[in-house]
Amino acid sequence: MSTANPGSVIHLQCDWDTALQEPSGRAWISCRTEGETTLHGELRRVGSDTRDLPVIQSSDGFTCTIMSNKRSVLVSCAARRCSTKFTAPVSSFRNIVKGSITSVDVNPSGGLSVCCGTSGQLKVFQTSNGTVRRDLTGHLMDVLCCRFFPSGMVVLSGGSDMQLKVWSAEDGSCPVTLVGHKSRVIQTAIVDKGRNVVCKLTNNLFSITIELEIICSSYNTPC
């Protein structure tokens, strides 16, 4: 993704690649900027060029360029001075978690992924084929964020139950639950090698947890 305005985010219909393969395919598009009205538009296929690339018309100030590999598009919004490159997926996995997916992360090696959703489910799965390896059960409500620690074998999650949890991706256990937050945990960040973590709450407050490295070490699992 490249953008001249980091405060703006372009969203594109999730199945745009298959939708625009149809002769008159359409896909919705929007540009969201904090504090401003969201701009909405549409991409519509009107034919093919001499290279057999789709010819796309865009509306409402958006522009769309098909990349030469046929699997990527560059979408720009002139009004918000931003652009984003979207690449079609190589494969898709369904029903790993029920409900809406709220967060996805891939470990540094690329072999494992973790995702969570509004069903309260949190699962570690194999990136290559979608096989679920661990079902991390313990959050009481929606799981809103998840990510791997730098080791790729430890997962940090947060949710509507106002808890942060640290999980082992190797055996699915949860050695640490951090409580005391006053609202939902909606986002997390891991500092350096994982000794400290930061989480954002829905009341716009931030919480910093220190010495997490000691917790992981005592469990014989590097962060």
N, C-alpha and C positions, 0 to 999 in steps of 0.2 A: 504494500500500500504506500502511495506517495500523496502528500497533501501539503498545500501552502498555508492551510488554515487548520491547525491541530484541534481547534474547538469545534469543528464540523465533522460529522460522520455520515457517509453515504451508505444506505442500506439497499440491497437488491433482492428480489424474490429468490427464495432458496433454490428453486428448481429452474432457474433462468436458462441453464444450458439445454435442458430438454425442451422447455417451452419455446425457445427461439429456434429450435430445429424444425418446428412445424412451419408450413408455407406462410401462414399468416399469424405466427406465434406472437404472443404478447407477454411482457413481464413488468410488474410494477417496480418503481424505484422511488426513493425518498432521500432527502438530505436534512439531517437534524443538527441544529446548532443550539447550544444551551442559551436560554433566554430569548430565543427568536422563534417565529412560527416555522413549523416543519414544512419543507417544500416537497410536493408530490409530483410525480411524472410517470411516464410509461415508455418502455422500449417496444417497438413493433417491427417485426421482420417484413420487408416488402419485396424480397427477392434474393438473388445471388449474383455475385460479380463473376468476372471471367476466371477467377481462381477458385470458384466454387465456395467462396466465403459468404456468409449471410450479409445482406445489406440491411442495416438497422436504422430506423428512424426513431428519434427521441423527441420528447415533448417538454414543454415548460422550462426551457433553459438548460436542460441536460444535453450532453453529447456522449456518444458511445463509439468506440473504435474497436473493431475486432482485431486481435493480435494474429500474427502469421501462423501461430501453432494451432489456431482454431479452437483452443480450449480456454482462452483468456480474453477478457474484455477490459478496456480502460474506460471508466465512466467519470465524467467531469461535470461539475456544477459551477458555472461561471459566476453566478450571483454570490456564492459563498467561497469562491476561490479555492476549491478543493477538488481532488481527483483520487480515485481508488481503482486498483487493479483487482479484478475478481478472476479466479481460476476454477474451472469446473472440477469436481471431485473425480478421482480415479475409481473409487468404489463408495458405496453407501451402505450403512448398517441401520436397521430398523429395530425398534422394540428392545433396545438395550436397557433403557429405563422407560417407565410409563409416564404419561403426562408431558409437559413442556420441559425441554432441556434448558437448564439455567447456566451451566458452566461445563467446559471441556478442557482438558489439558493432556499433553503428551510428554512422557518422560524423556530425559536427555538422549537416551539411546534410540528412541523412536519405537521400541518394541512394545511398550505398554501405554495405554491411554486410560484416563479416568473421566467419568461424566456423572452429573447429578441432575435432579429435576424436581418439579413441583409435587411429585408423588412421594417424596421423602426418600427416594432410592439414591444410592451412591455405589457405583460399580467400577471395578478395574477390568479392562478388557484388552484383548490382544489387538494391536493396531492393524495387523495384516489381514485378519479375517473376521474380526468382531466377536470372537469367542470370549465369553465372560469368564474371568479368572477368579475374581473375588467380589462377593456381595457384602459391602461394608454397611452393616445394619447397626443403628444406634441413635441417629437423629430422630427427634420426636415429630418434626414437621417438615416443611419444604427444606431441601438442601439447596442453598443459593450460590455457593462457590466451592471450588475444589482445585487443588493444584499439587504437583509433585514437589518434594524437596529436591535439592540438587543431586542427591544420590540416586534418584529415580525409583527408590524402593519404599519411600515413606510418603504418605499423602496427608495434606492439611485440608480440612473442610470446615465450613461454617454455614449456619442456617437460621431459619425463623425461630428456632428454639433458643436463640441467643447463646449458643455454645460453639466453641471451636474444638475440633477433635483432631488428634494425630493418630494415623492408622499405619499399620504395617501392610504393604502390598504383597508381602511374601506369604503371610498366613491369615490376613484379614482381621487381626486383633486390633483393639484400640487401647493402647496403654495409657493415654493421656486425654482427659476432657477438661477444657478450660472454661470455667463458668464465671458469672459475675457481670457480664455485659448487660446493659440496660435496654437494648433494642436488638433487632435482627442484625446478624452479621452478613453483609452483602458482598464484601470483597476482601481479599487478603493479598499480602505481599510478603515474600521471604527475603530477608536481608542476608546478602553474601552467601555463606555456606549453610545457613539455616539456624544459626545460633539465636537470632532474633526474628520475630514475625510481627507484622503490622496488620490490623484488620480495620475496615471501615464499617460503621454502623449506620442504620437508616436515620438516625438523628444527627447525622453529619459529624459525629465524634469519631476519633481514632483511638485505638487501643494498641499498646505495644507490649509484647510479651518477651521477657529477657531470659537468658540462660536456658533456652530450650535445648541447647546442645547437651546439657547435663542430663536432661530427661531422656533423650534419645540414646546417649551413651550408656546410661544405666540399664536400658532395655536391650543393649547389644545390637542396636541398629543405627548405623550412621545416618544422619540427616541428609 
